[in-house]
Amino acid sequence: MVLGLIQRLLGDPAEASLLAEVRAGGASFHRVVFTRNRRVMVSTGDAGKTLRLHERFRVAPPEVWRAIGCVVSGKSERSRLLAKEVIVAYLRESPPQAGAPRRRVARTDEADLARLVVEFDRVNEEYFGGVLPRIPLSLSGRMRRRNGHFSTHPLEIVISRRLCRGAEAGEAEKTLRHEMIHLWQHEQGHKPGHGRDFRRWAEKLGVHPRATRDVTWACDAPQG
């Protein structure tokens, strides 16, 4: 209690160090608040007086703190883009934990899931700059009207098992890319949906711009 009072009066040395590095990057704040809000990693509050950071940045190296200061500053677009690359590299090497419980993986699903993980990593790196968190992927045999599903509670992507077993090659990957757009929306703090931003990403990723689509099946009776 006494230590907390002294820190409030004199200031937390760790917080002071972080704010000093942020100031060196080009932005000045009175205080920093750490959050667990995974939708927004960096934001400001109190009319620009408070810097709000995801708690993962609490142990970031000084160059990442300086990069954050640059990103939220009024510096040139090129400077801010370079600073963003520093932040993205840090998050890629040490991403926040998604926190979703792991489903038990059936041995017969392992090959399909491994293929989907490869696609997830490829699309994440090539199109999203590696910023999407590695969230659990699983297969479901209960889907009849849907090909896939993105969930926030728990945070996961579920793909129809029959899509992996009975559809033409690439169909499951298309559905995965569809759900990855919803993950991007969630990470940006937007409600997942099929509006303008979804259609823009759908065009980039080569997926159907609507909630439902026709599937090309490899056989007359897809496996359940």
C-alpha positions, -999 to 999 in steps of 0.1 A, spaced: 0 0 0 28 24 10 48 14 -21 18 20 -43 13 55 -28 50 63 -33 48 52 -70 17 74 -75 35 104 -60 69 98 -77 58 79 -107 65 43 -117 101 40 -130 91 13 -155 63 34 -168 85 65 -170 111 45 -191 84 34 -215 70 69 -219 104 83 -224 110 58 -253 76 67 -267 85 103 -265 118 96 -283 97 81 -311 77 113 -315 47 112 -292 42 124 -257 17 111 -231 11 116 -194 6 80 -185 3 45 -200 -25 19 -193 -21 -17 -201 -51 -37 -213 -61 -72 -224 -82 -59 -252 -70 -80 -282 -91 -61 -307 -71 -29 -303 -35 -32 -295 -26 5 -294 -49 34 -287 -51 67 -269 -75 82 -244 -82 111 -221 -80 136 -249 -46 123 -259 -31 122 -224 -31 84 -220 -15 58 -241 -34 24 -240 -13 -6 -249 -20 -43 -249 -2 -59 -220 21 -78 -243 40 -45 -249 48 -43 -212 79 -64 -218 87 -52 -253 123 -39 -260 128 -1 -261 129 0 -299 93 -13 -300 82 14 -276 99 40 -298 82 25 -328 48 29 -311 56 65 -304 64 70 -341 32 53 -353 9 75 -331 29 106 -339 25 131 -368 56 119 -385 58 112 -422 39 82 -436 71 64 -446 85 68 -410 53 54 -396 53 25 -420 88 16 -410 79 18 -374 49 -4 -379 72 -31 -394 91 -31 -361 59 -36 -342 47 -63 -365 80 -82 -363 78 -81 -325 42 -94 -324 51 -121 -350 80 -134 -328 60 -133 -296 22 -131 -304 -4 -127 -277 -20 -159 -266 -54 -165 -281 -67 -181 -249 -92 -205 -266 -94 -240 -252 -78 -267 -274 -101 -293 -289 -90 -329 -290 -78 -336 -325 -88 -369 -341 -60 -387 -358 -80 -388 -390 -82 -350 -390 -44 -344 -386 -35 -343 -423 -64 -319 -432 -56 -296 -403 -19 -296 -412 -28 -285 -447 -51 -257 -434 -24 -245 -410 0 -241 -439 -26 -221 -458 -33 -200 -427 4 -191 -423 8 -184 -461 -22 -160 -463 -14 -144 -430 21 -136 -441 14 -127 -477 -18 -106 -473 -21 -96 -436 16 -90 -429 17 -117 -403 -4 -98 -377 -32 -123 -373 -28 -144 -342 -24 -181 -345 -58 -193 -332 -71 -229 -330 -83 -246 -361 -107 -275 -359 -130 -297 -381 -166 -304 -374 -188 -331 -388 -220 -314 -376 -221 -286 -403 -248 -292 -429 -256 -257 -442 -223 -240 -434 -188 -246 -447 -170 -229 -419 -174 -208 -388 -154 -180 -370 -160 -178 -333 -149 -152 -308 -159 -171 -276 -138 -192 -278 -116 -176 -304 -113 -202 -331 -120 -212 -367 -140 -243 -375 -141 -259 -409 -166 -285 -421 -150 -319 -422 -170 -330 -453 -156 -300 -471 -121 -313 -465 -130 -349 -474 -157 -346 -502 -150 -313 -520 -127 -305 -548 -91 -295 -539 -89 -259 -526 -125 -256 -514 -116 -259 -477 -88 -234 -482 -113 -209 -497 -135 -213 -466 -105 -208 -444 -96 -176 -461 -132 -164 -457 -130 -170 -419 -96 -153 -418 -112 -121 -430 -136 -123 -400 -106 -128 -378 -90 -97 -392 -123 -78 -386 -123 -90 -350 -87 -80 -345 -94 -45 -359 -122 -40 -334 -150 -44 -360 -180 -67 -358 -174 -96 -382 -198 -93 -411 -200 -93 -449 -200 -56 -456 -177 -34 -477 -144 -43 -459 -152 -80 -462 -159 -77 -499 -127 -58 -504 -107 -85 -487 -126 -112 -504 -115 -99 -538 -79 -99 -527 -81 -134 -513 -101 -149 -542 -131 -159 -521 -169 -155 -526 -179 -120 -513 -211 -133 -496 -219 -154 -465 -228 -185 -486 -214 -200 -518 -217 -230 -540 -192 -258 -535 -177 -280 -561 -180 -316 -547 -156 -343 -558 -182 -370 -554 -220 -373 -555 -222 -381 -518 -198 -359 -497 -186 -376 -465 -201 -364 -432 
